[in-house]
Amino acid sequence: MYLEGKVQTAKVDDFGTGLQLVVVDRQVVKPAGGRPQYTVKVVRGWPGLDELRQLKKDGNTKEDLVAWGEQNIQLPQEDQVLPLTVLDITGKQGFKTLVCEVAQEVA
């Protein structure tokens, strides 16, 4: 699934494994009006995520990973539009997270 997400908030996730974003889908309008909002975990395609994944493989703690990510990864700006490819949907009941990759490398 493809998602053109307009970033509302962005941070390094609590486990240091990716970026946690809240995005609004720019391609869909709800029947009642407005656009759907999703919680997204970006795991690939953003500068710095490959290095973060390597640090995790090297055995760093999640606190170290989060600290490294906050210092070294430039987060997407509010209202920036990202082309996202949905890889998986995780969560239970009404709390879903879309696991995504950026469709094209952002520099």
N, C-alpha and C positions, 0 to 999 in steps of 0.2 A: 504494500500500500504506500502511496506517495502522499506526503503531507507538506503543504507550504505553510510553515509555522511562523507567526509573528511573535517574537520573544516578549514576554511580560516580565519574567524574573529569571535569573540564572545564578547558579552556584556550583561548586564542586560538591558531588554527593557525599553523604556522611561516611561512606565506606572507601572513598578515594578510588573508585573504579570508573568514574565517568562524570559527566556534567548533568545536573538536574535542572531542567527548564520547565517553566510554565509557558505554554504557547497558545495562541489563538489561531485556528484554521482559517486561512484567508480565502479558501476556495469553496467553503460551505456556508450557507445561511440556514439557520433553523427555521422551521415553519412558523414558529411564534416570533421570529425575529432574533437578531443577534447571531453571533458565531460561536461554535463549540470551542471550549477551552480544554486543553489536555496537559497532564503532567508527563513529561518526556525525560527519559534517560538517554543521553547521547554517549555511545560507547566507541564510535569510530568516526574518522573523517574530520575531526577538529584538531588544529595544531596543539601538540602537547599530550594528546591522549595516548599515543603510542609509547612515549617515554614513561607516562604514568603506569601503563600496563606492564612495561619492563621492570619498573621499580617494584611493582606488586609481585612479579615472578621472582625477583631477587630476595623476597622475604621481608620487605619493610612492613611496619605496623600500619594499621589504617590511619592512626593519628599522623604518622609521618607522611603518608600518601596525601592526606587532605591538606596538610601544611604545605607540602611541595606544590600541590595543584593550585592552591590559593596564591602562592608566590610566583609561579612560573607559567600558568595558563591564563591567557587573556580571554575573559568571558565574553560571550556575545552581548552586544549592547541592547538596551531596551528598545523595542520597536524594530529591531533588525529582523529581516525576513530570511529564514533558513529553509533550503530545500531538504526535506528529511525523507528517508526511506524507513518505514516501520519494519523491524526485524522480528519482533515478538511483542506480545501483550502479557503483562504480569499483574498480579494482584488478586484480591478477593472482593466479591460483591460489588459495591459501588466505588471502590478505591482501586482504580486501574492505572498502570503506568505503561506507556508505550516505549519500548526499547528500540532506539533508532540509530541510524548513522547519517551523517551529512552526505547528501547525494553527490556533491562535488566538493573537492577539497577547498576550504576557505583559508585564505592567507592573510 
